[in-house]
């Protein structure tokens, strides 16, 4: 198993993410974690132990993070985008499964990783598996979605509360989230994909700087395989919904969705 985590000014959350991996990684499963600093502001220096904002604290404050299970990589070209940063370690991956996760994810128990790997092992027709994702209060986040349309884009950013039934349909609230089901658009905050498939697809499409790269990847996975939601695996996600609050990120989000529609077609409903 390999893992890639892209961090950008994520020093407030990455410690919990890495510690949860150490606390809940199954001893029977080998792993290697690649943490890619994507041009965070003012990196402290260029030494391996300090290539991330977490490195602002001495290594002794981060026990276990600098053993041979972790490789810390610093982007040579600043912030190259979410997908491109994950792709930077693609040539290094030699695992059966690869886990893509955000620096605001916390593994909650010892069963999460084994549950997902066992599901992939037992379902050769499934190329990617995603867990149940909850917020800090344990409330379900509806991050399994159907392929986006222009209507979904409009409703998502509309300042008025309209089209709630359509939004519920887009986020698959008509499905039973206590049971497994196939997903058209899985969140990139936590994806377990077969490494061979990830490499065959060339990783993320780097034309998406941020946002929609996960919708695109899921769609490409589903052309030859399946993406399945596995509720028995649960992770916690500190979902910031930053593009709703930051005009600059909103523009990036809109640009990425426009790029998505150019690639896959402008479906309106």
C-alpha positions in Angstrom: 0.0 0.0 0.0 1.2 3.5 -0.8 -0.3 6.8 0.2 0.0 10.3 -1.2 -1.0 13.4 0.7 -0.6 16.9 -0.8 -0.2 19.7 1.7 -0.5 23.4 1.1 -0.2 25.5 4.2 -1.8 22.6 6.1 0.3 22.7 9.2 -2.7 23.0 11.4 -4.2 19.7 10.3 -1.4 17.5 8.8 -0.1 16.4 12.2 -3.4 14.8 13.1 -3.6 13.1 9.7 -0.2 11.6 10.0 -0.6 10.6 13.6 -3.9 8.8 12.8 -2.1 6.8 10.1 0.5 5.7 12.6 -2.1 4.9 15.2 -4.4 2.9 13.0 -2.3 1.3 10.3 -2.7 -2.5 10.3 0.6 -4.2 11.3 0.0 -6.9 8.7 0.0 -4.4 5.8 3.1 -2.6 4.7 2.8 1.0 3.7 4.8 3.9 2.4 3.5 7.5 2.7 4.5 10.3 0.3 3.8 13.8 1.7 4.1 16.4 -1.0 4.4 20.0 0.0 2.9 22.0 -2.8 4.7 25.3 -2.4 3.5 26.2 1.0 4.4 29.8 2.1 7.9 30.3 3.5 9.3 26.8 3.7 11.7 26.8 6.6 14.6 25.2 4.7 15.4 22.6 2.1 16.3 19.7 4.4 14.2 16.6 4.1 12.8 16.8 7.6 11.8 20.4 7.1 10.4 20.4 3.6 6.9 20.8 5.0 5.3 23.3 7.4 5.2 20.5 10.0 8.9 20.8 9.9 8.8 24.1 11.6 8.7 22.0 14.8 11.7 19.9 15.6 11.5 16.3 14.5 11.4 15.2 18.1 7.9 16.8 18.3 6.7 14.5 15.6 7.7 11.0 16.7 7.6 8.4 14.0 7.1 10.8 11.1 10.7 10.5 9.9 11.2 6.8 9.7 11.5 4.8 6.4 7.7 4.7 6.0 7.6 8.4 5.2 9.0 10.3 2.2 8.6 14.1 2.3 8.7 15.8 -1.1 8.9 19.5 -1.8 7.5 20.8 -5.1 10.3 22.3 -7.1 7.9 24.6 -9.0 5.7 26.0 -6.2 2.0 25.2 -6.2 1.5 23.1 -9.3 -2.1 22.1 -8.5 -3.7 19.2 -6.6 -3.6 16.6 -9.3 -0.1 17.4 -10.6 1.3 17.2 -7.0 -0.2 13.8 -6.5 1.1 12.7 -9.9 4.7 13.8 -9.0 5.1 10.5 -7.1 3.3 8.3 -9.6 6.6 6.8 -11.0 7.6 5.8 -7.4 4.5 3.7 -6.7 5.0 0.0 -6.6 2.0 -1.1 -4.5 -1.1 -3.1 -5.2 -3.4 -0.2 -4.0 -2.8 3.5 -3.7 -4.5 5.8 -1.2 -5.1 9.4 -2.1 -6.0 11.5 0.9 -6.2 15.1 2.1 -4.2 16.6 5.0 -7.5 17.2 6.9 -8.5 13.5 7.0 -8.3 11.5 10.3 -8.4 7.7 10.3 -10.7 6.8 13.1 -10.1 3.1 13.8 -8.0 0.1 12.9 -10.6 -1.3 10.4 -10.7 1.5 7.8 -7.7 0.5 5.7 -8.3 -3.3 5.9 -12.0 -2.9 5.1 -11.2 -1.0 1.8 -8.3 -3.2 0.8 -10.4 -6.3 1.5 -13.2 -4.9 -0.6 -10.9 -4.4 -3.6 -9.4 -7.8 -3.1 -12.8 -9.4 -3.1 -14.3 -7.4 -6.1 -11.9 -7.5 -9.0 -14.4 -5.5 -11.1 -14.0 -2.5 -8.8 -11.1 -0.2 -9.5 -11.6 2.4 -6.7 -13.3 2.3 -3.3 -14.3 5.2 -1.1 -15.4 5.2 2.6 -18.1 6.8 4.6 -16.9 10.4 5.4 -18.1 12.3 8.5 -17.4 15.7 9.9 -16.0 16.6 13.3 -19.4 16.0 14.9 -19.7 12.6 13.3 -22.4 13.8 10.9 -22.3 12.2 7.4 -20.9 14.3 4.6 -22.7 13.5 1.3 -19.6 13.4 -0.9 -20.7 10.7 -3.2 -22.2 12.4 -6.2 -23.6 11.9 -9.7 -21.7 13.3 -12.6 -22.1 17.1 -12.5 -24.2 19.1 -15.0 -24.5 22.8 -15.7 -27.7 22.8 -13.6 -25.9 21.3 -10.7 -23.2 24.0 -11.0 -25.7 26.8 -11.0 -27.6 25.4 -8.0 -24.4 24.8 -6.1 -23.3 28.5 -6.3 -26.7 30.1 -6.4 -27.1 32.5 -3.4 -30.7 31.5 -3.0 -31.9 28.2 -1.6 -33.6 26.7 -4.6 -33.5 23.3 -6.3 -33.0 21.3 -3.1 -34.5 18.2 -4.6 -32.1 18.4 -7.5 -29.1 19.0 -5.1 -30.2 16.0 -3.1 -30.2 13.9 -6.3 -26.8 15.1 -7.2 -25.3 14.2 -3.8 -27.1 10.8 -4.1 -29.3 11.3 -1.0 -31.7 9.0 -2.7 -29.3 6.1 -1.9 -29.0 4.2 1.4 -25.7 5.4 2.8 -25.6 2.4 5.1 -25.2 0.1 2.1 -22.6 0.0 -0.7 -23.4 1.5 -4.1 -21.7 2.6 -7.2 -20.5 6.2 -7.4 -20.2 8.4 -10.5 -18.2 11.2 -8.8 -16.2 10.4 -5.7 -14.5 13.0 -3.5 -10.7 13.3 -3.9 -10.3 13.8 -0.1 -10.1 10.0 0.3 -9.8 7.5 -2.6 -8.3 4.0 -2.6 -7.5 3.0 -6.2 -5.7 0.1 -7.7 -2.2 1.3 -8.4 -2.0 -0.4 -11.8 -5.2 1.4 -12.8 -4.0 4.7 -11.5 -0.8 4.4 -13.5 -2.7 3.2 -16.6 -4.9 6.3 -16.5 -1.8 8.6 -16.0 -3.0 9.7 -12.7 -5.0 12.9 -12.4 -5.6 15.1 -15.5 -3.3 18.0 -14.7 -5.3 20.5 -16.7 -7.4 20.7 -13.6 -5.5 22.9 -11.2 -7.9 22.4 -8.3 -11.4 21.1 -8.1 -13.1 18.7 -10.6 -10.0 16.6 -11.0 -11.7 14.0 -8.7 -14.9 14.0 -10.8 -12.7 13.5 -13.9 -10.7 10.7 -12.4 -13.8 8.9 -11.1 -15.4 9.1 -14.6 -12.3 7.7 -16.2 -12.1 4.9 -13.7 -15.7 4.0 -14.4 -15.1 3.7 -18.1 -13.4 0.4 -17.6 -14.1 -0.4 -14.0 -16.3 0.7 -11.0 -16.1 3.1 -8.1 -17.9 1.9 -5.0 -18.8 3.5 -1.7 -18.0 1.2 1.2 -19.8 2.4 4.4 -18.1 0.0 6.8 -14.9 2.1 6.4 -15.2 5.5 8.1 -12.9 8.6 8.1 -13.3 12.1 9.5 -12.9 15.0 7.2 -12.4 18.7 8.2 -14.3 20.0 5.1 -13.6 23.7 4.7 -15.7 24.4 1.6 -13.2 27.1 0.9 -14.3 27.9 -2.6 -17.6 29.2 -1.2 -15.8 31.7 1.0 -12.8 32.8 -1.1 -13.5 34.7 -4.4 -10.2 33.5 -5.8 -10.9 29.9 -5.1 -14.4 30.3 -6.5 -12.9 31.5 -9.8 -10.6 28.5 -9.8 -13.5 26.2 -9.1 -15.6 27.7 -11.9 -12.7 27.4 -14.3 -12.1 23.8 -13.4 -15.8 22.9 -13.9 -15.8 24.7 -17.3 -12.8 22.6 -18.2 -14.7 19.5 -17.1 -17.7 20.3 -19.3 -15.4 21.1 -22.2 -13.9 17.6 -21.8 -17.0 15.6 -21.1 -19.7 17.7 -22.7 -22.1 20.4 -21.5 -24.9 18.3 -20.0 -27.6 20.6 -18.6 -29.8 18.2 -16.6 
